[in-house]
Amino acid sequence: MDRNESSRHTQAAEAAHCRQLIRQGKHTGPTAGLAPGCVQANLMILPQALASEFLLFCQRNPKPCPVLSVSAPGQFALPDMGLDIDIRSDVPRYRVWHHGKLVSEPQDLLDVWRDDLVTFAIGCSFSFEEALLADGLELRHISQGCNVPMYRTNIATAGTSQLQGPMVVSMRPFKAADAIRAIQITSRFPAVHGAPVHLGDPSLIGIQTIHQPDYGDPVTINDDEIPVFWACGVTPQAIINQVKPEFSITHAPGHMLITDISNSHLAVL
């Protein structure tokens, strides 16, 4: 076994260990920083009747909704993401929605799982954050020990007949030179949101109060820094708020599915 293969096996073992801790209720918080090197995924779980429509929505909106995997109806395993994954229990906290209203945030889905549910694993910015950190860039939400701030914007997604709504973005502040470097680095990761969609004045994308995110936590933005905004996998939750499907499940923001896939496999260069 060569060094790269050994490293992949070690990463996959760490990912499986983290999923076991989550499955057993021993880790219930955000997943940032867990299983370094492994892809983490946002979740959207929908009845089969709406699944094809959502897949079309994702195809039209690859920046906020880059699809990594899709299950068969009722299937709670995602073998292409990890051999032992049980989507009903391997996320620290879920959100269950009825007609667009958040009704519960359980630690597992065993009581609400249905045989018609289709799971979508969607790329997460945690993957490109590893590359930013490796290049020596500070990520403020990590240094301050909180969740990344996320905002609804006035950027419209490309809708379908049933699904439409605003894009959600995540924000990281950088000095100008570091912002340019961050753009270069994240452009290599189109499967996990890719390059930013905006930088600078947040009001231009409909964000009026930068220190009051719609999801996640506020972070410090220093006087010599500019906010940089990436499309975010929480966008489907904003769509749920607007479209109000009969039943749906998502991850709670920041509480991701940890997979066995290596972040380096998602880089295009």
N, C-alpha and C positions, 0 to 999 in steps of 0.2 A: 504494500500500500504506500503510494507516494505521499509527500507532505500535504498537498492540496486535498487529496482524498481523505487523509486522516483528519484534517481540519474540518471538512464537511461532516464527517461522522461525529466528531466532537460537538459541533454546532447542533446537529440534529438530535443528539442525545440530550443536550441542554434544553432544547425546545421541548422535547418530550417530557423532561423532568418538570419544566415550568407548567406544562399543561396538566400534569398530574397534581401539582400543588393547587392549581386553579380548580380542577375537578373535585378535589377533596375539600375545597373551601378554605385552604390555608393561605391563599393569596386572593384578595378581593379588590385590590386597588388598580390604578392604571398600570399599563404594561410597558411603558417607555423604559428602555434600558434593560429589559429582560431578554435573555437569550441573544446576546450580541451576535451580529452577523446573519440572523435569521429574519426573513420577511414576516411582517405582521400585516394583518388584513382587517379592513372594515367589513361589516356584514350587512346584507339586506336579505331578509327572508320573507317570501311572499307566497300566497296561494298560486297554484299552477295556472289558474285562469288569468292572472296578471303577469306571469313570469315572462312570457314572450314580449309583451309590451315593455317591460322593464329592460330586457336585453336590448331591444331597439333603442330605448332611451340611452343606455350606456354606450352603444355604438355611436350615437349622435353626440355624446358628451364624454369623450375619452379623457379629457383633463381631470374633471372631478370624479369620474366613475370608470377608472381603468379596471376591466374585469380580469381577474386572475384565475377564477374557477367557478363553475356552475354545477350544482348537483342535479341528480335525477329527482323527480317528485318523491317526497317522503324519505329520501336518503339523508341520513345524518352523519355519514362519513364523507370525507373529502380526501380520498387516497392520493390524489396528485399533489396535495398540500402537506400530507403527513399520514403515515400508515395507521396510526392509532387515534386519529382525530374523531371526537364525538362532538358535533356542532351543538348538541343540546346542553353540554356541560363544560366546555373548554374555554369559555370566555368569562372573565371575572364578574361582569355585570351586563345584563341585557336590558333592552327596552321593548315592552310589548304595547302595541298601539291598536286601538279599536276606533275605526272611523276617524283617523287622524288625531285621536286624543291619546296621550300617554296614560296608560292605566296601571302599569307596574314596572318595576325595575328588579326582576328576580336574578338570583345567582345561577339558576339553571332553567331549562325549558321543559323539563320532564312532564310537568303538569299541563302544558299548553301545546305540546307538539302534536302536529296533524300529519296524516299521510299524504296530503296534497301540497305540502310546503316545499318550495324550491329555494335553495341557499345560493346566494351570490357572494363570493369573496372578492373584495375590491381593494386595489392597491392602496397603501398607506404611506404617508410621508415619513414615518419612522425609518423607512428603508433608506431614503436619501439623507436623513439626518446623520446616519452613521458615517457617510462619506464626508459630510460637512465637518463633523467632529475630527475625523482623521486628518483633515486638512488644517486643523488648528482653529477653526471658527467656533466662537462661543454661541451656544444656543441658550437664550436667556431662560426659557422655561425649565430647562434641565439644570442650569446653574442655580436657579431659584427654587428648584424642587417642586414644581407645580405642573399642571396640564397646559399644553399649548393653547393660546387664545384663538378662538374661531368666531367668525362673523358672517351673518347673512349680508348679501350685497344686492346692488341693483343690476348685477350682471345676469341677464336672463339665460337660462339653459335652452338648448334646442329641444323643444317639447315634442311629444307624440300626441295622438288623439286623446289619451287619458292622463298623461303625465307631463307636467310642466311646473315651473317654479324657479326660484332664484338660486344662483350658485352660492355655496358657502366657501369661505377661504380661511386658511390658517395664516398666522402672522408671526414673523421672526424679525426683530430689529437688528440692523447691521450698520456699521460705518460704510461710507460710500464705496471704498475700495473692496471691503469684504462683501458688500452686496453684489458687486460685479463678479467676484469669485464664486459666490453662492449660485448665481445664475449659470455660470459656466459648469459648475459641478452638477447641479440638479438637472440640467439639460440632458445629461447622460442617462436619466432614469425616467423615460416616458411612461413606463408601466406603473410608476408610483407618483403620478402627477406632473413630473417633468419640471420645466422652467416656470418661474412665477408668472402670474397673470397681471400683476400690478405692483408698482412700488411708488412710495411717496404719499402724497395727499390722500388720506383714506376717504375723504368726503366725495372724491371723484367716482368712487364705486359704492356710494351710499352708506358709508360707515360714518356716523356723526360723532360717536363718542368712543375713541379708540381704547379707553381704559375701562369700558364696560362691554366685554365680549358677550356674544349670545350663547356661546358654549366655551367650556374650559375656564381658564383663569387669566386675569390681567397680569402683565409683566412690565418691568421698568423699561422705558425707552429714554435713553440719554439724549442730551441736547445735540450731540454730534452724530446721532444715528437717524436712519430713515426706516420706516416700517416696510417690510417686503412681504407680499401676499402670494400664497400658493393656492391653487384649487384644492378642495378638501373633500375627502370621502364621507363627510357628514352631510354633504349636499342631499343625498336621498332622504334624510330626516326632514329637511326643509320642504322637500317635495311632498312627503307624507302629511306635514302640517297643512299644506295647501290643497292637496288632492283628496285626502281623507279616504283611503281605501278601507274596505271592511275589516281587514285584519293584516297586520304586518309585525315583523320583529326586526330590530336592529341591535347592534352593540351600543352600550353607553359610550359617549365620547371619551376617547383615551383608553378604553378597555377593549383591547384588540384580540383577535385570534392569532396566536403565535404558530407559525408553520415551520416545516423542516427545510423550506426553500432558502437557499443562500441569497443574500442581498446582491452579491456580486453577479449572480446569474441574470439580474434584471438590467445591468448596465449595458448600454448599446455600444460603448467605446472602451 
